[in-house]
Amino acid sequence: MLLLIPGPVTTADAVKKALAQDYAPWDNDFRAIVRKLCVDIREAAGGAPETHVALPLSGSGHFALEAAVRTFVPRTGKILIPATGAYAARLQRLASEAGRTVVTIPVGTRERVAPARLAEALCDDPRITHVGLVYSETGSGICHDVPTLAQVAGDLGRRVIVDAVSAFGALPLDVSALPAVDAVILTSNKCLEGPPGAAFAVCRIDRLEASHGNAGSWSLDLADIHEHGKTNNGGARFTPPAPTLAALSVAMDLYRQEGRAMRLARYTANQRVLYEGVMALGLTPYLPPDLQGPIIVNVESPTTPGWTLQGFVDALKARGFVISNFYNTEQPTFRVGCIGAITPADMARAVDAMRQALTLAPIAA
Ligand SMILES: *Cc1c(COP(=O)(O)O)cnc(C)c1O
């Protein structure tokens, strides 16, 4: 069965194998695995050891996003989060429930955030301290120009938190060139092709040291995780998802072998086979080609009488492919992930399964 969802993704056999073991999280061998993993992730973000650190946090991406907001946005601060779609809305909600003041700028559902529009909003409201940016908006599939937007925010004296959860490891990102970025958030189970359960924040060390006591939550305090990490050699504060971290360290070896640019090229090839394939089936992708990102493709639901998303999902599953059984667009779509340990040949087989699911009677499961 191949997972064609925007995380968790299909993993390589070597990654799955690492899960089939028990690990003692505070054992010295395991600490060494975690230390190396954090170095690998910091390096993948372009961070130098003097300025940046990658901090692990148990849980899903939202836990680390909330931790970043709590740690870095002052309690009296204000965060601007452009309304790029479903994932920006989630970031807005968790920031506001963490007690921070949230403001937004509207962004069309088929539109990238315009740097000039961001600059204007920041000039209009000097009380905005932070900008929260979603790199790959998983709701629609659009990727925003986060490096440029972070530069704009930095030039206007604002700090930035990047939700790179569905982008990290594929889209280019170099924190050493973006001093305004306090934290970049990612997880184990998207473009790094590991299993779910671990999130990471790549943070500026100077900002961590300046943020002690701000989080208002021990569990979600990145400054405290950093402090603890300085003396504990890779030992976690609380029980970490040890098998996930061990398997991710195997996935990072595969990542280094492939390289970020080649991984992006593979995902882009997956996306093109899918995009052109569904068009050849007479279906309409949600985004035009120039806005379509490489991570996830939404396709407008067929108007064929009797077609249901769950029926389609079940028919594909019977043929070996799992796609999302919900969507995050304002109109009905089906969404297919292009990421994970899959190739354009897998995508071509998935498109063929879609053709069968659209034209043939249901097959027995
Ligand atoms: C997957 C994802 C998240 C995190 O989702 P979790 O279910 O909490 O891991 C956050 N932002 C984006 C853009 C994502 O794609």
The ligand as a Tripos MOL2 file, in Angstrom:
@<TRIPOS>MOLECULE
LIG
   15    15     1     0     0
SMALL
NO_CHARGES

@<TRIPOS>ATOM
      1 C1          1.2590   18.7150    8.1720 C.3       1 LIG1
      2 C2          1.2810   20.1740    8.3960 C.ar      1 LIG1
      3 C3          1.3030   20.7290    9.6870 C.ar      1 LIG1
      4 C4          1.3150   19.9080   10.9430 C.3       1 LIG1
      5 O1          0.3230   18.9900   11.0150 O.3       1 LIG1
      6 P1          0.3570   17.9220   12.2100 P.3       1 LIG1
      7 O2         -0.8150   17.0640   11.9110 O.co2     1 LIG1
      8 O3          0.2250   18.6970   13.4810 O.co2     1 LIG1
      9 O4          1.6800   17.2250   12.1140 O.co2     1 LIG1
     10 C5          1.4090   22.0960    9.8120 C.ar      1 LIG1
     11 N1          1.4680   22.8820    8.7360 N.ar      1 LIG1
     12 C6          1.4570   22.4010    7.4840 C.ar      1 LIG1
     13 C7          1.5660   23.3420    6.3360 C.3       1 LIG1
     14 C8          1.3580   21.0320    7.2780 C.ar      1 LIG1
     15 O5          1.3390   20.5280    6.0300 O.3       1 LIG1
@<TRIPOS>BOND
     1     1     2 1
     2     2     3 ar
     3     2    14 ar
     4     3     4 1
     5     3    10 ar
     6     4     5 1
     7     5     6 1
     8     6     7 2
     9     6     8 1
    10     6     9 1
    11    10    11 ar
    12    11    12 ar
    13    12    13 1
    14    12    14 ar
    15    14    15 1
@<TRIPOS>SUBSTRUCTURE
     1 LIG1         1 GROUP 0 **** ****
